[in-house]
């Protein structure tokens, strides 16, 4: 048992402690608390030896620390901005290292692929983050300027995108599809020297977004438009698979909505672009040419819409010309011997091409464009002569050397040269810089194709053509192509011209394969009808 006196002392000590920690109303000069009176003990409040800071003092200390941290962050941010500017801007003394198109690329070992891929995507991610952080007024001004360049100089080449609409603004396009927006500004800034760094970043963004369409959700129609623009100006990619995935090949009999019309424009553009590359490179088209028959009846209704676009004239005319050339090729490869009589059939097709030009040339004069843009009259003249050259070239099917020529084939060879020179002259006269800078790569490839065909005629008809006129116009085309970002086509033509000069000087022997550059245009009897390989 506890001693009562001890119990009383313990209780008193406990109450003393309790009293010392009682509420703030206790004061040494006031009435002692009830607990102190009950235990008959003196109420003692022990003062703290070192009083803590008040709330105001603590707030002041925290504000001082925040101010110090803010100064440190500001200094670090300024340093980061300086480093980013140094990375983004190209010094005038710096020499860019480019891989020559003729030299190819360095081969990588299989073990290096994973690490290289990680570095590549890491680099893209870091660049994207830097661009998002540095959305300065200068960046927005360059975006707007590049956007306006595309609308004024390049939009004529694509039938979709109503660039004349008041709602067609950079913000509207970016909201619809970042891929479409960066494709537009990358194309618009491609030929502007002051936008070199901006073009590099915009192109990188466009390509990254374009690669993202390979997986995940199905891209939108706006994303497909951006891919089409990249395909035409920035890379050799082909988007027909996405078009099939979106069902664009199911052409409706009538256009019920504006979206139906826009889908048709995109589909017609893809079909024509695919055919242009297939014809110029003698490779099979990814999209069947038979689909042209399905497009023609519906695409002509674009001109009867309540608000038709000027560029609808161009796409309808292109579809009609492609159908004429397609039907001519079908007859050439028809197994019926009677159908293979090329002379009357080709003459009829040639009249169709002439009628096509007489019908569309006056209409094209109504299309008003900005100064410096290639007139549609000049463009249709080029297409007209290209079509007639193509038909004449079909009549040279099976020709390998000059020994295979006969009087009838000589007539078609001369027709090929006549329309080839006229085609290139139409392009030269209507596409002086800066116009040439804004034509699509499809146009550039077909220009070079015509140049190579003309040079081939020098071999097939020796001493029977105006060689000086042919060489002169091809040199002019080569000089024109030399103004482009990529000089591969100009370099190719220069190489063939050098071979011809060596032959004319007696320093080399001319052979079909070296002259015709079969790696680029390996025409065969199964494709175009022009055999160059024995």
Rosetta blueprint (number, residue, H / E / L):
1 X L
2 X L
3 X L
4 X H
5 X H
6 X H
7 X H
8 X H
9 X H
10 X H
11 X H
12 X H
13 X H
14 X H
15 X H
16 X H
17 X H
18 X H
19 X H
20 X H
21 X L
22 X L
23 X L
24 X L
25 X L
26 X L
27 X L
28 X L
29 X L
30 X L
31 X L
32 X L
33 X L
34 X H
35 X H
36 X H
37 X H
38 X H
39 X H
40 X L
41 X L
42 X L
43 X L
44 X L
45 X L
46 X L
47 X L
48 X L
49 X L
50 X L
51 X L
52 X L
53 X L
54 X L
55 X H
56 X H
57 X H
58 X H
59 X H
60 X H
61 X H
62 X H
63 X H
64 X H
65 X H
66 X H
67 X H
68 X H
69 X H
70 X H
71 X H
72 X H
73 X H
74 X H
75 X H
76 X H
77 X H
78 X H
79 X H
80 X H
81 X H
82 X H
83 X H
84 X H
85 X H
86 X H
87 X H
88 X H
89 X L
90 X L
91 X L
92 X L
93 X L
94 X L
95 X L
96 X L
97 X L
98 X L
99 X L
100 X L
101 X L
102 X L
103 X L
104 X L
105 X L
106 X L
107 X L
108 X L
109 X L
110 X H
111 X H
112 X H
113 X H
114 X H
115 X H
116 X H
117 X H
118 X H
119 X H
120 X H
121 X H
122 X H
123 X H
124 X H
125 X H
126 X H
127 X H
128 X H
129 X H
130 X H
131 X H
132 X H
133 X H
134 X L
135 X L
136 X L
137 X H
138 X H
139 X H
140 X H
141 X H
142 X H
143 X H
144 X H
145 X H
146 X H
147 X H
148 X H
149 X H
150 X H
151 X H
152 X H
153 X H
154 X H
155 X H
156 X H
157 X H
158 X L
159 X L
160 X L
161 X L
162 X L
163 X L
164 X L
165 X L
166 X L
167 X L
168 X L
169 X L
170 X H
171 X H
172 X H
173 X H
174 X H
175 X H
176 X H
177 X L
178 X H
179 X H
180 X H
181 X H
182 X H
183 X H
184 X H
185 X H
186 X H
187 X H
188 X H
189 X L
190 X L
191 X L
192 X L
193 X H
194 X H
195 X H
196 X H
197 X H
198 X H
199 X H
200 X H
201 X H
202 X H
203 X H
204 X H
205 X H
206 X H
207 X H
208 X H
209 X H
210 X H
211 X H
212 X H
213 X L
214 X L
215 X L
216 X L
217 X L
218 X L
219 X L
220 X L
221 X H
222 X H
223 X H
224 X H
225 X H
226 X H
227 X H
228 X H
229 X H
230 X H
231 X H
232 X H
233 X H
234 X H
235 X L
236 X L
237 X L
238 X L
239 X L
240 X H
241 X H
242 X H
243 X H
244 X H
245 X H
246 X L
247 X L
248 X L
249 X L
250 X L
251 X L
252 X L
253 X L
254 X L
255 X L
256 X L
257 X L
258 X H
259 X H
260 X H
261 X H
262 X H
263 X H
264 X H
265 X H
266 X H
267 X H
268 X H
269 X H
270 X H
271 X H
272 X H
273 X H
274 X H
275 X H
276 X H
277 X H
278 X H
279 X H
280 X H
281 X H
282 X L
283 X L
284 X L
285 X L
286 X L
287 X L
288 X L
289 X L
290 X L
291 X H
292 X H
293 X H
294 X H
295 X H
296 X H
297 X H
298 X H
299 X H
300 X H
301 X H
302 X H
303 X H
304 X H
305 X L
306 X L
307 X L
308 X L
309 X L
310 X H
311 X H
312 X H
313 X H
314 X H
315 X H
316 X H
317 X H
318 X H
319 X H
320 X H
321 X H
322 X H
323 X H
324 X H
325 X H
326 X H
327 X H
328 X H
329 X H
330 X H
331 X H
332 X H
333 X L
334 X L
335 X L
336 X L
337 X L
338 X L
339 X L
340 X L
341 X L
342 X H
343 X H
344 X H
345 X H
346 X H
347 X H
348 X H
349 X H
350 X H
351 X H
352 X H
353 X H
354 X H
355 X H
356 X H
357 X H
358 X H
359 X H
360 X H
361 X H
362 X H
363 X H
364 X H
365 X L
366 X L
367 X L
368 X L
369 X L
370 X L
371 X L
372 X L
373 X L
374 X L
375 X L
376 X H
377 X H
378 X H
379 X H
380 X H
381 X H
382 X H
383 X H
384 X H
385 X H
386 X H
387 X H
388 X H
389 X H
390 X H
391 X H
392 X H
393 X H
394 X H
395 X L
396 X L
397 X L
398 X L
399 X L
400 X L
401 X L
402 X H
403 X H
404 X H
405 X L
406 X L
407 X H
408 X H
409 X H
410 X H
411 X H
412 X H
413 X H
414 X H
415 X H
416 X H
417 X H
418 X H
419 X H
420 X H
421 X H
422 X H
423 X H
424 X H
425 X H
426 X H
427 X H
428 X H
429 X H
430 X H
431 X L
432 X L
433 X L
434 X L
435 X H
436 X H
437 X H
438 X H
439 X L
440 X L
441 X H
442 X H
443 X H
444 X H
445 X H
446 X H
447 X H
448 X H
449 X H
450 X H
451 X H
452 X H
453 X H
454 X H
455 X H
456 X H
457 X H
458 X H
459 X H
460 X H
461 X L
462 X L
463 X L
464 X L
465 X L
466 X L
467 X H
468 X H
469 X H
470 X H
471 X H
472 X H
473 X H
474 X H
475 X H
476 X H
477 X H
478 X H
479 X H
480 X H
481 X H
482 X L
483 X L
484 X L
485 X L
486 X L
487 X L
488 X H
489 X H
490 X H
491 X H
492 X H
493 X H
494 X H
495 X H
496 X H
497 X H
498 X H
499 X H
500 X H
501 X H
502 X H
503 X H
504 X H
505 X L
506 X L
507 X L
508 X L
509 X L
510 X L
511 X L
512 X H
513 X H
514 X H
515 X H
516 X H
517 X L
518 X L
519 X L
520 X L
521 X L
522 X L
523 X L
524 X L
525 X L
526 X L
527 X L
528 X L
529 X L
530 X L
531 X L
532 X L
533 X L
534 X L
